[in-house]
Amino acid sequence: MEQIGPISVKFTTKSPSSKDHALYPGFKQEAKVLPQGYIHKPGALALPCEILWERDVALKLRDGTTIYTDIYRPPNAKYLSPAIISLGPFGKNGGVNRAAFDSSPWRNGVPQNTVSGLEKFEGLDPAYWCLHGYAIVHPDPRGTWMSEGDTYVNSTLDGKDGYDIVEFIAQLSWSNQRVSMAGNSYLSQSQWFIGAERPPHLACLAPWEGWNDMYEDTAMRGGIPDPGFQRAITSICAPGLGRTEDIAGMCEQYPLWNEYWNDRRAKVENIEVPMYVVSSWTNALHTRGTLRGFIETGSKEKWLRVHDSHEWPDLYYPQNVEDLRKFFDYFMKDAINDWQYTPKVRLSILNPGGKPVINRPEISFPLMRQQSKALYLDAKSMALSFYRFAEESKASFEATTGVLRFCHTFTERIELTGYFALRLHVEVIGNDDADLFVKWSKLDKHGNLLETVCIDVGYLQDHPEEERARLWKMHSEGDKHVDVMFAEGSTGRLRISHRELDEKLSTPHWPRYKHEKEQKLEAGQIVPVDIELWPHGMIWEQGQKIQISIGGHDLRPGITHRSQPCPTLNKGQIVIYTGGQYDSRLLVPFILQI
């Protein structure tokens, strides 16, 4: 897909070749039975059953491109097997990402002895699923590893290729002709695009934490080019033999919305199959897209679970694996179980410094009992208040390094769960544009930061409290390897020239942007901007504080410890106006307790 309407897709040849790649196990078309008790790698879970492993099965796509997939399935199944596809570019055996994961502290909360090592990175473990009668399918997508073609990030082409994969698997002799998909991150992202194509034999979907709009969710969030993470995915994590889509080049050449970006936004409203969607509030990459997908999907049978952990351990916790199997058994095996009585929405509400709420049943998201309340900013006192300030005031900060902070102390226990929106009245001195970065945080009564610990490093450890204490020590010393295990609150960003709202899609709590033209600032001009902050759910106890930070640089750690800071166009001074005619405020989703 070199052309999307009038837009030519840019490519680079800088991605590593899969030929003789150190982490590629070699191309080998064979089938062998792994015996019960087989251990695939040191320290891994022994297989609880025999598994037939079919390697490098050739699969021809509609345009003649051949890709290769591994298939794990029960060797002597009494019944035809439903199949679950894990579609992602990281290699059928984990590749670079698995190697980095294995070397991460505490394996990021997934002890090696809880998984067999046959699982794809961020995918389901064949050891469990084959035991329960499922086939697990591990394709290398177009352009990755030994599969033919060029490498692309998620797009409608990904959806069409996935359609072909689903239909190929459904026609195999061992298949019961019911196919689904599962996995985190990229393995979830692909589901939104494939579901929108409506393959006839797609029985259901389980997208657990995956974006579905490359522009708004990641590479151009708020109109600010930040392609570094997606460029790393294609240039480091997905080796191949062909060319690689140049995400950074596309961001630079096409910063405004066009046919290319529309192609990279999944048409989730076209999805009709049952869905079990999982999200968290703290994911720096996937929260917005996952929840948009749940809200806007066309599926009439959909379930949402928002957890209090991190996508990696959550995928493998036994209670969640059993929960997912109940969903799959119901829709892929016609099992008589109690899945249909599962609450449509289950929310975990974070409470760092206190006790969180886990899996609270709800009937919808956003919550119908939500009340909109505004916390107004006062630049004179740097305070937040539920009452508007009559006196106009202003505060400024240096555009590249400065930060303004506004604070409010809650006088009673309060829950804020849903979408947040920050309106600011802004002037830029010494530039005709600016990149704004904002976040809110939770502080204790003394003003100390309270962070959510997203990964329980004590899980299945011999001395769990000692491990947890070691984690906090590493974090306090600034070790970036553990940044991914902590989170503050919701974040947002916006390039001011992209402030024009899409009035058809926007709500007071969820500003949506057109990104169709740049609206530069004139000297002395003060403009209102509405900044989307990603949805979140948190509890504050009496005396605890909410703090809003506003700056000209990214205010949260990168997605990984290798992530580079988001580049900006900032220079000069940024001025925030409050009070009087300037209704600068944070709109919060106040939840009535029932």
C-alpha positions in Angstrom: 0.0 0.0 0.0 2.4 2.6 -1.3 -0.4 5.1 -2.0 -3.4 6.2 0.1 -5.5 8.5 -2.0 -3.1 11.3 -3.1 -0.7 10.5 -0.3 2.5 8.6 -1.0 3.7 6.5 1.9 7.3 7.1 2.8 9.7 4.2 3.4 13.1 3.7 5.0 15.5 0.8 4.6 17.2 1.4 7.9 15.4 -1.4 9.8 17.5 -4.4 10.7 17.4 -7.4 8.4 15.9 -10.6 9.7 18.5 -12.5 7.8 20.9 -14.0 10.3 19.3 -12.0 13.1 20.7 -13.1 16.5 17.2 -13.5 17.9 15.6 -15.3 15.0 15.4 -19.1 15.6 15.7 -19.9 11.9 13.2 -20.7 9.1 12.1 -24.3 9.5 8.9 -25.8 8.1 8.3 -28.7 10.4 5.7 -30.2 12.8 6.7 -31.8 16.1 5.0 -32.8 19.3 6.3 -31.2 22.4 5.8 -33.7 25.3 4.1 -33.1 28.5 6.7 -31.8 31.0 8.8 -30.2 28.2 10.7 -27.0 29.4 11.3 -24.6 26.6 13.8 -22.3 28.4 15.5 -22.3 31.7 13.2 -21.5 34.6 10.1 -21.6 32.5 6.8 -23.4 33.2 6.8 -27.1 32.2 4.2 -27.9 29.7 1.1 -29.4 31.3 0.1 -31.4 28.2 1.4 -32.4 24.8 1.4 -29.7 22.2 1.7 -30.0 18.4 4.0 -27.2 17.1 3.7 -26.5 13.4 6.5 -24.1 12.4 6.5 -21.6 9.5 3.2 -22.5 7.9 2.9 -20.6 4.7 -0.2 -18.4 4.3 -0.9 -16.4 1.1 -2.7 -13.1 1.4 -5.1 -11.7 -1.2 -2.4 -9.8 -3.1 -0.2 -12.8 -3.4 2.1 -11.9 -0.5 3.2 -15.0 1.6 3.6 -14.7 5.3 4.5 -17.4 7.8 2.9 -18.5 11.0 3.5 -20.9 13.8 0.5 -22.9 15.1 0.3 -24.6 18.5 -2.6 -27.0 19.1 -3.6 -30.2 20.9 -2.1 -33.1 18.9 -4.9 -35.6 19.5 -8.0 -33.4 20.2 -11.3 -35.3 20.4 -13.1 -32.2 19.0 -12.3 -29.6 16.5 -10.4 -26.6 18.0 -11.3 -22.9 18.1 -8.3 -20.8 17.3 -6.9 -17.6 18.9 -4.6 -15.4 16.8 -1.8 -13.3 18.3 -0.9 -10.9 15.5 2.1 -8.7 16.1 5.5 -8.0 14.5 7.8 -8.9 17.4 8.6 -12.4 16.2 6.9 -15.7 16.7 9.2 -16.4 19.6 9.4 -12.9 21.1 12.4 -11.3 19.4 14.0 -8.1 20.7 11.1 -7.3 22.9 11.2 -10.7 24.7 14.9 -10.3 25.2 14.5 -6.9 26.8 11.6 -8.1 28.9 13.7 -11.0 30.2 16.4 -8.6 31.3 14.0 -6.1 32.9 13.9 -5.9 36.7 11.5 -8.6 38.1 10.6 -9.4 34.4 8.1 -6.5 34.8 6.0 -8.5 37.1 5.7 -11.7 35.1 7.9 -14.4 36.8 9.4 -16.8 34.3 8.0 -19.8 36.1 4.5 -18.7 35.4 4.8 -18.9 31.6 6.2 -21.5 29.2 8.3 -19.3 26.9 6.2 -20.4 23.9 4.0 -17.3 24.2 4.5 -14.5 21.8 5.6 -11.2 23.4 2.4 -9.8 25.0 0.5 -12.9 23.8 -1.4 -15.9 25.3 0.6 -18.9 26.5 0.0 -22.0 24.4 0.8 -24.1 27.5 -2.5 -23.0 29.1 -4.7 -22.6 26.1 -3.8 -25.9 24.3 -4.5 -27.7 27.6 -8.0 -26.4 27.3 -8.6 -27.3 23.7 -7.6 -24.1 21.9 -5.1 -23.6 19.0 -2.8 -20.6 19.3 -1.7 -19.0 16.1 1.5 -16.8 15.8 1.7 -15.1 12.4 4.6 -12.8 11.5 2.8 -10.0 9.7 3.6 -8.7 6.3 7.2 -7.5 6.0 8.4 -8.8 9.3 11.0 -11.5 9.9 10.7 -14.0 6.9 7.2 -12.9 5.8 7.2 -11.2 2.4 6.5 -7.5 1.7 7.1 -4.2 3.4 6.5 -3.4 7.1 3.7 -1.1 8.1 2.2 0.1 11.4 -1.5 -0.7 12.0 -3.7 0.4 9.2 -6.6 -0.8 7.0 -4.0 -3.0 5.2 -3.4 -4.7 8.5 -7.1 -5.2 8.8 -7.4 -6.8 5.3 -4.4 -9.0 6.0 -5.9 -10.1 9.3 -9.2 -10.9 7.5 -7.2 -13.2 5.2 -5.5 -14.8 8.2 -8.8 -15.4 10.0 -10.3 -17.1 7.0 -7.3 -19.2 6.3 -7.2 -20.6 9.8 -11.0 -21.2 9.8 -10.7 -23.5 6.8 -8.0 -25.8 8.2 -9.0 -29.4 8.9 -8.6 -29.2 12.7 -10.5 -25.9 13.1 -14.1 -25.6 14.4 -14.3 -22.5 12.2 -14.5 -20.1 15.1 -11.5 -17.7 15.3 -10.7 -14.9 17.7 -7.7 -12.8 18.7 -6.0 -11.8 22.0 -3.0 -10.1 23.5 -1.7 -6.7 24.7 -0.5 -3.7 22.9 0.2 -4.3 19.2 -1.6 -7.7 19.5 -4.6 -5.6 20.6 -4.1 -2.8 18.2 -4.4 -5.1 15.2 -7.8 -6.4 16.5 -9.5 -3.0 16.1 -8.5 -2.9 12.4 -9.3 -6.5 11.7 -12.6 -6.4 13.5 -13.6 -3.4 11.4 -13.2 -5.6 8.2 -15.7 -8.2 9.6 -14.2 -11.6 8.6 -17.0 -14.1 8.4 -15.4 -16.6 10.8 -14.4 -14.0 13.4 -16.3 -15.2 16.5 -15.3 -12.5 19.0 -12.4 -10.2 20.0 -10.4 -9.5 23.2 -8.4 -6.3 22.7 -6.6 -5.8 26.0 -4.9 -2.4 26.0 -4.2 -1.3 22.5 -4.4 2.1 20.7 -6.4 2.4 17.5 -5.6 5.9 16.2 -2.0 6.4 15.4 -2.3 10.2 15.1 -4.2 11.0 18.3 -3.1 8.1 20.5 0.7 8.2 19.9 2.6 9.7 16.9 0.9 13.1 16.7 -0.9 13.3 20.1 -2.4 16.8 20.4 -0.9 17.8 17.1 2.7 17.5 18.5 5.0 15.2 16.4 6.3 12.5 18.7 7.0 9.5 16.4 10.0 8.1 18.4 8.2 5.1 20.0 6.5 4.0 16.8 9.8 4.4 14.9 11.5 2.1 17.4 8.8 -0.5 16.8 9.4 -0.6 13.1 13.2 0.1 13.0 14.3 -2.1 15.9 11.6 -4.5 17.1 10.3 -5.7 13.7 13.2 -6.9 11.5 12.4 -7.9 8.0 13.7 -8.4 4.4 11.9 -5.4 2.8 11.3 -1.7 3.4 9.8 -0.2 6.6 7.2 2.6 6.7 8.9 5.8 7.7 6.6 7.1 10.6 8.9 10.0 11.4 9.0 11.1 7.8 5.2 11.0 7.6 4.8 13.1 10.7 7.2 15.6 9.4 5.7 15.9 5.9 2.0 15.6 7.0 1.4 17.2 10.4 -2.2 17.8 9.6 -5.0 15.3 9.3 -5.3 13.7 5.8 -6.2 10.4 4.1 -3.0 8.8 5.5 -3.9 9.4 9.1 -7.5 8.5 8.5 -6.3 5.1 7.2 -4.4 4.7 10.5 -7.5 5.2 12.6 -9.5 2.0 13.0 -13.2 2.3 12.1 -14.2 0.7 15.4 -17.9 1.5 14.7 -17.8 -1.2 12.1 -17.0 -4.0 14.6 -20.0 -6.2 15.3 -18.7 -9.3 17.1 -18.8 -9.7 20.9 -15.9 -8.0 22.6 -14.1 -8.3 26.0 -12.1 -5.0 26.3 -9.5 -4.4 29.0 -7.8 -1.2 29.9 -6.0 0.6 32.7 -5.9 4.3 33.7 -2.1 4.4 33.9 -0.9 3.2 30.5 1.1 5.9 28.7 0.3 4.5 25.3 -3.0 2.7 25.1 -5.6 4.1 27.6 -7.2 6.6 25.3 -7.6 4.3 22.3 -8.8 1.3 24.3 -11.6 3.2 26.0 -12.5 5.0 22.7 -12.7 1.6 21.1 -15.0 0.3 23.8 -17.3 3.4 23.7 -17.5 3.7 19.9 -17.5 0.1 18.8 -20.6 -1.1 16.9 -20.7 -4.4 18.9 -23.9 -5.0 20.8 -22.3 -7.4 23.2 -19.3 -5.8 24.9 -17.6 -5.9 28.2 -15.1 -3.7 29.8 -12.6 -4.3 32.7 -10.4 -1.5 33.9 -7.7 -2.9 36.2 -5.2 -1.4 38.7 -2.1 -3.1 37.5 0.0 -3.0 34.3 -0.8 -4.6 31.0 1.9 -7.3 31.2 1.2 -8.9 34.6 -2.6 -8.4 34.2 -2.5 -10.6 31.0 -1.0 -13.5 33.0 -2.6 -13.3 36.4 -4.5 -16.6 36.8 -7.8 -15.0 37.7 -7.7 -13.0 34.5 -6.7 -15.9 32.4 -9.7 -17.9 33.7 -11.9 -14.9 33.1 -10.8 -14.7 29.5 -11.3 -18.4 29.0 -14.9 -18.1 30.3 -15.5 -15.4 27.6 -13.9 -17.5 24.8 -15.6 -20.8 25.9 -19.0 -19.0 25.8 -18.5 -17.6 22.3 -16.2 -20.1 20.7 -17.3 -23.4 22.2 -21.0 -22.7 23.1 -20.1 -23.5 26.7 -22.9 -23.2 29.2 -21.3 -21.0 31.8 -22.1 -17.7 33.6 -20.3 -15.3 31.3 -23.5 -13.6 30.3 -23.9 -12.6 33.9 -20.6 -10.8 34.0 -21.1 -7.1 34.7 -20.8 -5.1 31.5 -18.3 -2.8 33.1 -15.9 -3.5 36.0 -13.8 -0.5 37.2 -10.8 -0.4 39.5 -10.5 3.1 41.1 -7.0 4.0 42.1 -6.2 5.3 45.6 -2.4 5.7 46.1 -1.8 6.2 49.8 -5.1 4.3 50.6 -7.1 1.3 49.6 -8.2 1.1 45.9 -11.5 -0.2 44.7 -11.2 -3.3 42.5 -13.6 -4.5 39.8 -16.6 -2.4 40.9 -19.5 -3.4 38.7 -21.1 -0.7 36.6 -23.6 -0.7 33.7 -21.7 1.7 31.4 -18.7 3.9 30.9 -18.5 6.9 31.2 -20.6 6.6 34.3 -24.2 7.8 34.0 -24.2 9.2 37.5 -21.1 11.4 36.8 -21.5 15.1 37.6 -19.4 17.8 35.9 -17.6 20.1 38.2 -15.0 22.8 37.4 -11.9 23.6 39.4 -11.0 27.1 38.5 -7.4 28.3 38.3 -6.1 31.4 40.1 -2.7 32.7 38.8 -2.4 35.0 41.8 -2.5 32.4 44.5 -1.7 29.4 42.4 -4.8 27.8 43.8 -7.7 25.8 42.4 -11.3 26.3 43.6 -14.8 25.1 42.8 -15.7 28.8 42.7 -14.7 31.2 40.0 -12.2 34.0 40.8 -13.5 37.5 40.2 -10.0 39.1 39.9 -8.1 38.7 36.7 -4.5 37.5 37.1 -1.8 35.9 35.0 1.3 33.8 35.5 4.1 33.0 33.0 6.8 30.4 32.6 9.8 29.9 30.4 8.5 27.9 27.4 11.1 25.1 27.2 11.8 24.3 30.9 9.3 26.1 33.1 6.3 24.7 34.9 3.3 26.2 36.7 1.5 24.3 39.5 -2.0 24.9 40.9 -3.3 23.1 43.9 -6.6 22.3 45.7 -7.2 20.5 49.0 -10.3 18.4 49.3 -12.3 18.8 52.5 -14.0 15.4 52.1 -13.5 12.1 50.4 -14.0 12.4 46.7 -13.9 10.2 43.6 -13.1 11.5 40.1 -13.6 8.9 37.4 -14.0 9.5 33.7 -12.8 12.2 31.2 -11.0 15.4 32.2 -10.6 18.6 30.2 -8.5 21.6 30.9 -9.4 25.0 29.5 -6.6 27.6 29.5 -6.4 31.2 28.2 -2.9 31.5 26.8 -0.6 34.1 25.3 2.8 33.3 23.8 5.6 35.9 23.9 8.4 35.5 21.4 6.7 32.8 19.3 3.6 32.3 17.1 2.8 28.8 18.5 3.5 26.7 21.6 3.3 23.1 22.7 1.6 22.7 26.0 1.9 19.7 28.3 -0.3 19.2 31.3 -1.0 16.7 34.0 -2.8 16.3 37.3 -1.3 14.5 40.3 -2.4 13.4 43.8 -0.6 14.8 46.9 -0.9 13.9 50.5 -1.9 16.5 53.1 1.7 17.6 53.4 2.1 18.1 49.7 4.1 14.9 49.0 3.4 13.1 45.7 1.4 9.9 45.9 2.1 7.5 43.0 0.3 4.4 41.9 2.5 1.3 41.9 1.4 -0.5 38.7 3.4 -3.7 39.1 3.6 -5.8 42.2 7.2 -6.9 42.2 6.5 -9.1 45.3 4.2 -11.4 43.3 5.3 -15.0 43.9 8.6 -13.9 45.4 10.1 -15.6 48.4 10.4 -12.3 50.3 7.7 -10.1 48.7 8.0 -7.1 51.1 11.8 -7.0 50.7 11.3 -6.9 46.9 8.7 -4.1 47.2 11.1 -2.1 49.4 13.9 -2.6 46.8 11.6 -1.2 44.1 10.9 1.9 46.0 14.6 2.4 46.7 15.4 2.1 43.0 12.6 4.6 42.2 13.7 7.1 44.8 17.2 6.9 43.4 16.0 7.8 39.9 16.4 4.4 38.2 14.6 4.8 34.9 14.3 1.0 34.4 11.4 1.1 37.0 9.6 4.2 35.8 7.1 2.0 33.9 6.1 0.5 37.3 4.8 3.9 38.6 2.1 6.4 37.5 0.9 9.8 38.8 -2.4 10.8 37.1 -3.8 11.9 33.8 -1.9 13.8 31.2 -2.6 15.9 28.1 -0.8 17.8 25.4 -1.7 20.2 22.7 0.0 22.3 20.0 -1.9 25.6 20.3 -2.2 26.1 16.5 -4.2 22.8 16.5 -6.8 24.1 19.0 -9.8 24.1 16.6 -12.3 21.7 18.0 -14.4 19.1 16.0 -17.8 20.3 17.3 -19.5 17.1 16.1 -17.3 14.8 18.2 -16.4 17.1 21.2 -18.1 17.0 24.5 -17.3 19.3 27.5 -15.3 16.5 29.1 -13.6 15.2 25.9 -12.3 17.9 23.5 -11.7 16.4 20.0 -9.6 18.3 17.4 -9.9 18.7 13.6 -6.2 19.0 13.0 -7.1 20.3 9.5 -5.3 23.7 9.6 -2.8 25.7 11.8 -4.1 28.7 13.7 -1.0 30.7 14.5 -0.9 33.4 17.2 -0.4 37.1 16.7 1.7 39.1 19.1 -0.4 39.9 22.2 -3.2 37.6 21.2 -4.8 35.7 24.1 -6.7 32.5 23.0 -8.7 29.9 24.8 -7.5 26.3 24.4 -9.3 23.1 25.5 -6.8 20.3 26.3 -7.9 16.7 26.4 -6.6 14.7 29.3 -6.9 11.0 29.2 -9.5 9.3 31.3 -8.7 8.2 34.8 -10.3 7.0 38.0 -8.9 8.1 41.4 -10.0 8.6 45.0 -8.8 11.4 47.3 -9.3 11.2 51.1 -10.1 14.2 53.2 -7.1 16.6 53.4 -5.4 15.2 50.2 -4.7 17.5 47.3 -5.0 17.6 43.5 -2.3 19.4 41.7 -2.3 20.6 38.0 1.0 21.1 36.3 1.4 23.1 33.1 4.6 23.2 31.2 6.3 23.4 27.8 7.9 19.9 27.9 6.7 16.4 28.6 5.8 16.1 32.3 5.8 12.3 32.6 8.5 9.7 32.1 8.8 8.1 28.6 7.0 5.0 27.6 10.2 3.0 28.2 13.5 3.9 29.9 15.0 4.3 26.4 12.4 6.8 25.2 13.7 10.2 24.2 11.9 13.4 25.3 9.2 14.7 23.0 10.7 17.5 20.8 8.9 20.8 20.8 8.8 24.1 18.9 8.8 26.1 22.1 10.7 29.3 22.8 10.0 32.5 24.6 7.4 32.8 27.4 4.0 31.2 27.8 1.4 33.2 29.8 -1.7 31.7 31.5 -4.6 34.1 32.2 -7.2 33.3 34.9 -10.1 34.9 36.7 -12.7 37.4 35.6 -13.4 36.9 31.9 -10.8 34.1 31.7 -12.5 30.9 32.8 -9.3 28.8 33.0 -10.5 25.6 34.7 -10.2 21.8 35.0 -13.5 20.1 34.3 -13.6 16.9 36.4 -16.0 13.9 36.5 -17.3 13.9 40.0 -18.8 10.6 41.0 -21.7 10.4 43.4 -21.3 7.6 45.8 -24.1 5.0 45.9 
